[in-house]
Amino acid sequence: MQKGNIGVTTENIFPIIKKFLYSDHEIFLRELVSNAVDATQKLNTLASIGEYQGELGDLTIHVELGKDTITISDHGIGLTAEEIEKYINQIAFSGANDFLEKYKNDANAIIGHFGLGFYSAFMVAKKVEIITKSYRDGAQAIKWTCDGSPEFTIEEVDKESRGSDIILYIDDDCKEFLEEARIDGLLKKYCSFLPVPIAFGKKKEWKDGKQVETLEDNIINDTTPLWTLKPSELSDEDYKSFYRKLYPMSDEPLFWIHLNVDYPFHLTGILYFPKVKSNIELNKNKIQLYCNQVYVTDSVEGIVPDFLTLLHGVIDSPDIPLNVSRSYLQSDSNVKKISTYITKKVSDRLQSIFKNDRKQFEEKWNDLKIFINYGMLTQEDFYEKAQKFALFTDTDNKHYTFEEYQVLIKDNQTDKDGNLIYLYANNKDEQYSYIEAAINKGYNVLLMDGQLDVAMISMLEQKFEKSRFTRVDGDVIDNLIIKEDKKGDVLEASKQDALTTAFKSQLPKMDKVEFNVMTQALGENAAPVMITQSEYMRRMKEMANIQAGMSFYGEMPDMFNLILNSDHKLVKEVLSEEEAACQAEVTPLQTEMDNVNKHRNELKDKQKGKKDEDIPTAEKDELNDLDKQWDDLKSKKEAIFATYASNNKVIRQLIDLALLQNNMLKGEALNNFVKRSIELI
């Protein structure tokens, strides 16, 4: 028996492995099984070139659980004592000091390196044994043992067949890895597509009401996954079946891309376009990254552009560094080339489907929309390609490319300043009357009800020349697209004041909602009362829901305009009745207000141009008294209009009709409206 020292102290290597790799301690199984696969493939290579003349036999790798052990066995090339010294004791050609210096700040980089990957066993094991026999003629089987200290032993043993058995004596704090379900889950996660058969126990079948083991090995992996085959050999059903295997219970994919590149980097894989609905985050991290069929991660940010993380599928490349920081990944030349290539393949595929089968593309647009919009918002080079096949959808469910839609609306939806106005709605039912009014005017209305449409609108306004997006309920129809300068409102100021005060007094109190009441001459056929919302403020509030740093807008109240159509018969009748009912009380108040205001203006003119300290205190006090008198008189006048309005059912009915039209009438207010409607009928 030979004893030796690995060349590092217990205080150095094993604390690094145990501490810094502990968060990924399950990865030990991937590393050890991958090493077994590597040893098996090397034997196959030697046999193919004639350097190994013996029988290959069954090359299945076996993973077995004991009471306190996990054993990984292969029938690959095995190791000699010299190779143990070279690859295990010297830790992959690296001296102890170099090893510690290289990996002390990034211990995760150990994983994936030949020789170093073996040491991941010590994350879960208190003792590790290697029983191995080289494929070479006359080789002596040996046993290497290490208990986690720098000390090891090597001794000669009997072993009939070539290959290696790695035996892990599981540490007390890692007993979970002795559970069959835990190991089965890890093998399926990391080893499902390894190129050599992996057996874990025996297949089971139901017999006499319980599961019993058969004599057949339970092979857990597919050695020739779909992405390793030629696209010409595969049918649509093959791709769909593979998708169901990767993502059980998922909807059928829309379509897919088969990747196969040999130069200037190596890359294979299949990317699927899933049915993406609304929640981006729930659909991320569904691309599985492999290295030579060994599962690495499903977190591919930095390897593919962010918007492509919405895709599902598999990428397999030996040219992607597996165990480095994300910032390094983003600057790695191969990763950049791969990212650019995948983006191009995706855009080319979408362009091809749009060009060759536009009907199919339009049918799937609702599923594709969030994916394509996300790409255009976050990736400039994707926008340049996608603008040719991205679609607008109008309220009649007709689809247009950006260029087609511009041609469609150019003649009728250009305002007096030459701006092209894109009208849109985000809810066909709630905004039905506004949509109908716009269509009756000869306008086309887009339906923009997607999760990212608010952000898309802001971006497209910057991309499109002299263009503006306006929601169809953002103003009265005649003000949405102003074709010529309009004359001012002909209604006298006193009449406007009477109307707006009466209606404002009857508006319901709503949490975080404010109304600005105004009058406009909209024509006798337009609605008597309308509610609109500022495009700017509404859009800022919507952006606050999806963009960090804009929460200020989200906390602000919703601002609505209640517009009284001074041309409508009902509004004229309300005004006429209000003036008749309130004239006797309002006239003397108004006379007094006018006198106060005259005196107030005279004082202000007298003080004009003077510094504050030059104005006598008596004059300041007199002006303050006049302001208070005027405010008091104004409040009394408003109270008269409010008292009148409270007894006028038509005013409240018109307000409630406008609220109902905008889905803002609920609860008790809705119940009162129904009762009042019955009374009025």
NUVEX-203493 format. One record per residue (C-alpha): x, y, z. Coordinates in pm, whole numbers, padded with zeros to 5 digits, always signed. Example, Ala and Ser with C-alpha at 12.3 -4.5 7.8 and 13.67 -1.06 7.14 Angstrom:
2
+01230-00450+00780 +01367-00106+00714 
//
This chain:
681
+00000+00000+00000 +00126+00345-00094 +00048+00650+00112 +00080+01008-00005 -00023+01370+00024 -00223+01558-00238 -00007+01859-00183 -00239+02096-00001 -00345+02132+00358 -00686+02050+00496 -00727+02420+00570 -00700+02497+00197 -00854+02277-00071 -01140+02100+00103 -01280+02407+00280 -01285+02574-00062 -01471+02283-00215 -01711+02241+00077 -01777+02610+00137 -01771+02777-00201 -01928+02496-00399 -02183+02410-00133 -02466+02610-00293 -02430+02387-00599 -02344+02067-00416 -02591+01862-00621 -02367+01920-00921 -02130+01645-00800 -02348+01386-00972 -02331+01563-01305 -01953+01587-01283 -01892+01225-01188 -02134+01083-01444 -01988+01316-01709 -01640+01187-01628 -01769+00831-01672 -01919+00927-02010 -01590+01087-02111 -01398+00771-02021 -01645+00559-02220 -01631+00780-02528 -01254+00778-02524 -01261+00398-02534 -01497+00413-02832 -01258+00649-03007 -00960+00423-02940 -01152+00125-03075 -01254+00314-03390 -00891+00398-03476 -00764+00049-03392 -00574+00130-03074 -00803-00092-02871 -00863-00441-03006 -01067-00591-02724 -01441-00641-02696 -01628-00325-02607 -01916-00513-02447 -02190-00332-02259 -02086+00031-02212 -02377+00130-01990 -02284+00350-01695 -02446+00242-01367 -02542+00461-01073 -02624+00258-00761 -02734+00348-00410 -02610+00160-00105 -02698+00209+00259 -02442+00487+00299 -02289+00506-00048 -02338+00615-00406 -02142+00426-00670 -02086+00543-01029 -01946+00262-01247 -01828+00273-01607 -01657+00038-01853 -01440+00303-02013 -01065+00340-02041 -00994+00322-01666 -00680+00459-01500 -00335+00334-01422 -00148+00425-01103 +00051+00681-01302 -00268+00836-01437 -00417+00851-01088 -00108+01043-00983 -00129+01268-01287 -00500+01345-01297 -00615+01303-00938 -00324+01362-00703 -00179+01654-00897 -00529+01799-00950 -00529+01827-01329 -00163+01929-01379 -00198+02220-01139 +00033+02260-00842 -00141+02317-00511 -00047+02684-00487 -00150+02753-00846 -00475+02570-00786 -00564+02771-00479 -00460+03101-00632 -00657+03035-00951 -00982+02928-00789 -00993+03092-00446 -01218+03375-00570 -01426+03171-00812 -01447+02816-00685 -01742+02745-00917 -01495+02755-01205 -01363+02418-01082 -01669+02245-01224 -01622+02118-01575 -01242+02092-01563 -01105+01741-01611 -00969+01611-01283 -01106+01905-01087 -01466+01792-01148 -01386+01473-00958 -01322+01676-00643 -01684+01789-00639 -01743+01447-00479 -01608+01591-00154 -01900+01833-00135 -02119+01542-00027 -01880+01262+00073 -01667+01210+00383 -01465+00945+00201 -01416+00863-00167 -01278+00547-00324 -01172+00494-00685 -01144+00129-00794 -01013+00134-01148 -00848-00081-01413 -00697+00055-01733 -00793-00078-02077 -00420-00132-02145 -00295-00491-02171 -00164-00630-01844 -00287-00332-01641 -00310-00378-01266 -00632-00272-01095 -00580-00021-00816 -00778+00140-00540 -00738+00506-00440 -00885+00619-00108 -00913+00966+00046 -01114+01063+00354 -01131+01436+00278 -00795+01515+00431 -00485+01581+00216 -00379+01220+00281 -00459+00937+00039 -00371+00570-00008 -00320+00364-00324 -00323-00016-00321 -00343-00297-00572 -00676-00485-00585 -00853-00744-00794 -01094-00619-01062 -01197-00831-01359 -01318-00569-01606 -01169-00242-01727 -01324+00087-01617 -01376+00271-01291 -01603+00255-00988 -01629+00579-00792 -01766+00507-00445 -01886+00799-00234 -01939+00750+00140 -02202+01016+00197 -02145+01268+00474 -02394+01290+00761 -02520+01635+00652 -02589+01516+00296 -02808+01210+00362 -03068+01346+00119 -02847+01209-00160 -02912+00856-00041 -03280+00892-00131 -03379+00720-00454 -03616+01000-00559 -03346+01266-00508 -03088+01088-00722 -03349+00999-00984 -03442+01368-01008 -03081+01479-01041 -03004+01222-01309 -03307+01332-01509 -03210+01695-01466 -02842+01670-01558 -02806+01348-01754 -03122+01299-01959 -02941+01340-02291 -02589+01211-02227 -02451+01016-02525 -02384+00696-02326 -02663+00490-02161 -02702+00567-01789 -02873+00305-01573 -03017+00380-01232 -03155+00068-01071 -03401-00161-01248 -03726-00089-01425 -04034-00141-01214 -04376-00279-01297 -04704-00324-01115 -04760-00674-00985 -05015-00789-00729 -05105-00428-00650 -04752-00304-00590 -04443-00200-00783 -04171-00460-00813 -03830-00449-00981 -03769-00633-01306 -03433-00761-01435 -03414-00485-01698 -03188-00184-01642 -03369+00145-01590 -03207+00365-01854 -03277+00726-01768 -03139+00903-02076 -03190+00944-02451 -02845+00907-02609 -02945+01066-02942 -03168+01365-02856 -03348+01539-03136 -03105+01829-03171 -02821+01587-03260 -03014+01459-03562 -03048+01614-03907 -03359+01825-03969 -03419+01634-04294 -03463+01317-04089 -03731+01465-03864 -04104+01522-03898 -04323+01789-03737 -04451+01526-03497 -04092+01447-03390 -04040+01811-03293 -04375+01831-03113 -04311+01504-02928 -03970+01628-02812 -04130+01952-02692 -04384+01754-02488 -04095+01559-02338 -03914+01877-02237 -04226+02060-02117 -04503+01820-02014 -04854+01968-01993 -04758+02271-02207 -04955+02395-02504 -04831+02286-02844 -04555+02519-02973 -04628+02762-03256 -04319+02661-03457 -03947+02599-03405 -03593+02656-03533 -03332+02379-03563 -02984+02524-03503 -02674+02362-03650 -02349+02561-03683 -01991+02437-03719 -01811+02762-03795 -01699+03004-03654 -01833+02832-03342 -02004+02502-03264 -02373+02520-03183 -02666+02283-03212 -03011+02300-03063 -03383+02349-03116 -03564+02664-03014 -03943+02661-02987 -04183+02953-03006 -04425+02884-02719 -04773+03026-02689 -04679+03336-02492 -04977+03511-02337 -04915+03783-02081 -04675+03713-01797 -04320+03742-01926 -04146+03631-01610 -04337+03303-01583 -04222+03207-01930 -03855+03290-01888 -03573+03046-01815 -03716+02768-02027 -03412+02732-02259 -03189+02451-02139 -02816+02497-02197 -02605+02188-02264 -02237+02127-02325 -02185+01814-02535 -02525+01686-02416 -02442+01755-02049 -02703+01978-01887 -02553+02300-01751 -02830+02548-01665 -03166+02692-01763 -03051+03046-01685 -02926+03168-02021 -02927+03544-01961 -02606+03684-02104 -02580+03399-02353 -02884+03495-02556 -03050+03840-02574 -03303+03898-02299 -03608+03880-02525 -03500+03539-02655 -03524+03398-02303 -03898+03382-02377 -03826+03098-02618 -03821+02737-02502 -03589+02460-02610 -03227+02350-02604 -02890+02505-02692 -02584+02281-02697 -02239+02429-02747 -01889+02339-02626 -01783+02698-02706 -01978+02867-02427 -01772+02907-02106 -01981+02734-01843 -01851+02852-01510 -01768+03220-01531 -01943+03537-01428 -02230+03682-01630 -02027+03996-01699 -01755+03779-01852 -02011+03593-02058 -02144+03916-02203 -01797+04017-02320 -01689+03675-02449 -01645+03684-02827 -01799+03341-02888 -02102+03425-02674 -02152+03749-02866 -02134+03564-03198 -02377+03298-03076 -02618+03564-02946 -02607+03750-03279 -02651+03428-03475 -02955+03317-03274 -03116+03661-03308 -03068+03645-03684 -03205+03292-03709 -03513+03391-03509 -03585+03701-03718 -03519+03512-04043 -03760+03238-03939 -04033+03487-03852 -03975+03675-04176 -03994+03350-04372 -04325+03246-04216 -04470+03594-04270 -04360+03599-04633 -04458+03243-04725 -04773+03198-04517 -04902+03533-04397 -05240+03386-04309 -05079+03145-04062 -04864+03426-03924 -05169+03647-03864 -05357+03361-03698 -05069+03320-03450 -05005+03691-03405 -05174+03715-03064 -04934+03451-02931 -04631+03601-03106 -04707+03962-03029 -04558+03992-02679 -04244+03808-02788 -04185+04027-03095 -04271+04349-02911 -04034+04258-02629 -03760+04200-02885 -03821+04531-03062 -03821+04719-02731 -03495+04569-02605 -03288+04486-02914 -03225+04751-03178 -03099+04510-03444 -03409+04295-03395 -03633+04600-03435 -03472+04676-03770 -03569+04331-03897 -03900+04293-03712 -04050+04620-03837 -04104+04441-04170 -04327+04169-04022 -04457+04316-03693 -04829+04383-03719 -05090+04632-03610 -05437+04491-03547 -05743+04714-03575 -06075+04681-03396 -06213+04481-03691 -05932+04227-03637 -05760+04319-03963 -05380+04307-03966 -05137+04552-04123 -04761+04594-04132 -04634+04928-04008 -04588+05048-04366 -04928+04923-04482 -05105+05096-04196 -04929+05425-04259 -05056+05420-04617 -05408+05328-04498 -05454+05626-04262 -05234+05888-04424 -05509+06074-04612 -05774+06082-04341 -05576+06088-04015 -05322+06364-04073 -05378+06673-03859 -05336+07039-03957 -04968+07031-03858 -04889+06731-04078 -04875+06479-03792 -05007+06130-03861 -05247+06040-03579 -05272+05672-03480 -05598+05622-03291 -05614+05321-03062 -05829+05151-02801 -05721+04906-02533 -06065+04763-02456 -06320+04718-02733 -06614+04677-02497 -06541+04960-02254 -06450+05205-02530 -06715+05090-02779 -06895+05426-02816 -06566+05612-02869 -06457+05357-03129 -06792+05383-03304 -06769+05762-03313 -06421+05745-03466 -06526+05489-03728 -06831+05699-03816 -06589+05985-03874 -06403+05766-04123 -06110+05691-03895 -05947+05353-03831 -05886+05246-03470 -05610+05009-03360 -05662+04760-03079 -05360+04782-02848 -05446+04569-02548 -05116+04384-02497 -04897+04392-02190 -04622+04586-02367 -04833+04808-02592 -04790+05117-02373 -04413+05090-02405 -04445+05011-02777 -04650+05326-02835 -04383+05544-02675 -04109+05376-02877 -04295+05396-03209 -04363+05767-03160 -03986+05809-03153 -03927+05578-03448 -04204+05704-03677 -04159+06045-03834 -04421+06309-03739 -04653+06057-03577 -04855+06054-03256 -05064+05786-03084 -05387+05896-02917 -05630+05671-02734 -05974+05704-02881 -06126+05818-02551 -05855+06079-02494 -06078+06362-02615 -06402+06431-02797 -06398+06301-03151 -06355+06642-03315 -06046+06713-03107 -05867+06381-03166 -05744+06487-03510 -05766+06864-03551 -05779+06942-03921 -05817+07321-03886 -05811+07592-03621 -06141+07610-03435 -06336+07909-03316 -06361+07956-02943 -06652+07831-02737 -06946+08068-02792 -07112+07999-02455 -07084+08299-02224 -06856+08272-01922 -07145+08312-01674 -07339+08034-01843 -07032+07808-01847 -06986+07878-01478 -07348+07792-01400 -07337+07464-01594 -06998+07339-01475 -07071+07427-01111 -07405+07243-01116 -07261+06929-01273 -06945+06932-01062 -07151+06944-00741 -07320+06616-00835 -07011+06418-00927 -06960+06113-00698 -06665+06101-00460 -06425+05838-00595 -06094+05725-00444 -05790+05870-00628 -06010+06013-00906 -06046+06380-00994 -06271+06546-01254 -06226+06868-01447 -06565+06986-01575 -06578+07197-01893 -06818+07291-02171 -06764+07250-02544 -06983+07296-02850 -06978+06943-02995 -07286+06954-03218 -07643+06865-03137 -07601+06501-03246 -07305+06432-03017 -07353+06292-02665 -07469+06547-02404 -07195+06449-02156 -06865+06273-02224 -06573+06163-02009 -06220+06177-02151 -05874+06131-02002 -05552+06310-02086 -05336+06093-02312 -05017+06208-02140 -05124+06150-01780 -05291+05819-01852 -04987+05692-02040 -04752+05800-01760 -04962+05607-01508 -04966+05300-01733 -04589+05320-01778 -04552+05339-01399 -04698+04988-01378 -04425+04836-01595 -04124+05064-01557 -03915+05118-01247 -03853+05478-01146 -04197+05606-01252 -04388+05515-00936 -04452+05887-00875 -04704+05887-01158 -04862+05569-01030 -04945+05739-00698 -05114+06036-00864 -05496+06040-00892 -05663+05958-01222 -05752+06286-01395 -06066+06287-01612 -06241+06556-01813 -06621+06571-01788 -06724+06754-02105 -07071+06913-02131 -07194+06948-02487 -07343+07297-02494 -07508+07221-02830 -07715+06931-02699 -08083+06981-02630 -08072+06830-02280 -07779+07043-02169 -07947+07356-02308 -08265+07270-02113 -08068+07217-01792 -07898+07555-01837 -08224+07733-01915 -08402+07583-01613 -08104+07651-01388 -08089+08018-01488 -08464+08059-01430 -08458+07882-01094 -08147+08053-00958 -08161+08400-01112 -08334+08572-00820 -08072+08453-00571 -07769+08467-00797 -07818+08814-00949 -07764+09020-00628 -07471+08794-00533 -07315+08840-00875 -07361+09220-00852 -07185+09217-00515 -06909+08994-00653 -06856+09229-00946 -06825+09528-00707 -06579+09343-00485 -06379+09236-00788 -06375+09594-00925 -06243+09729-00596 -05991+09445-00576 -05857+09513-00925 -05826+09885-00845 -05608+09802-00545 -05394+09562-00748 -05340+09826-01016 -05239+10075-00747 -04982+09830-00609 -04846+09727-00947 -04473+09784-00980 -04420+09838-00607 -04200+09621-00389 -04376+09430-00115 -04212+09637+00159 -04336+09960-00006 -04704+09858+00010 -04878+09985+00326 -05001+09720+00564 -05351+09866+00555 -05370+09814+00178 -05247+09453+00213 -05509+09385+00480 -05781+09548+00269 -05688+09329-00032 -05692+09016+00184 -06037+09113+00314 -06164+09164-00042 -06024+08821-00146 -06206+08658+00145 -06529+08843+00059 -06505+08733-00302 -06437+08368-00205 -06730+08377+00038 -06967+08520-00224 -06843+08265-00481 -06911+07981-00236 -07264+08111-00176 -07329+08127-00551 -07194+07775-00601 -07415+07654-00316 -07720+07795-00495 -07628+07608-00817 -07552+07293-00617 -07889+07308-00437 -08063+07340-00770 -07859+07052-00917 -07934+06821-00624 -08304+06841-00713 -08248+06799-01088 -08259+06429-01175 -08154+06497-01536 -07813+06631-01425 -07739+06325-01214 -07875+06098-01486 -07649+06252-01751 -07346+06219-01522 -07427+05856-01442 -07476+05775-01810 -07129+05909-01883 -06983+05715-01587 -07165+05399-01696 -07029+05437-02047 -06676+05436-01900 -06734+05146-01659 -06706+05385-01364 -07055+05344-01217 -07064+05070-00955 -07216+04963-00626 -07468+05194-00462 -07429+05457-00735 -07526+05201-01001 -07825+05090-00795 -07942+05449-00755 -07904+05504-01128 -08128+05207-01203 -08395+05332-00961 -08378+05685-01103 -08403+05551-01458 -08723+05368-01370 -08867+05684-01211 -08781+05896-01515 -08937+05643-01752 
//
